[in-house]
Amino acid sequence: YAIGGNDTAARLAGININKYLIAVYALIGTVAAVAGILLTARTGSGQPVSGSEGLELKAITAAALGGAALKGGKGGIGGTLLAV
């Protein structure tokens, strides 16, 4: 929450921002790879747009309805799961 709200304040508070950003990007990459494998298994094809067109708006809507602030710093997984 601190990094998403104000990274300068988080850095001044002593939080190692680079360590957390690298960890979050690695986690996002892993989750994206798993999602790609699942999408390929579902559609039986390796096309870049097969079966995934229009899911971006649905993902943003679920996050917004779940209570996540679109500017960052606030939100949680529980509300997003309920919104989905």
GIFENLIN-V523417 format. One record per helix or strand. SS is the DSSP state (helix for helix, strand for strand). FROM is the first residue (numbers start at 1). TO is the last residue. If there is no record, write none. Layout:
{{SS;FROM;TO} {SS;FROM;TO}}
This chain:
{{helix;2;5} {helix;7;12} {helix;17;43} {helix;55;65} {helix;77;83}}
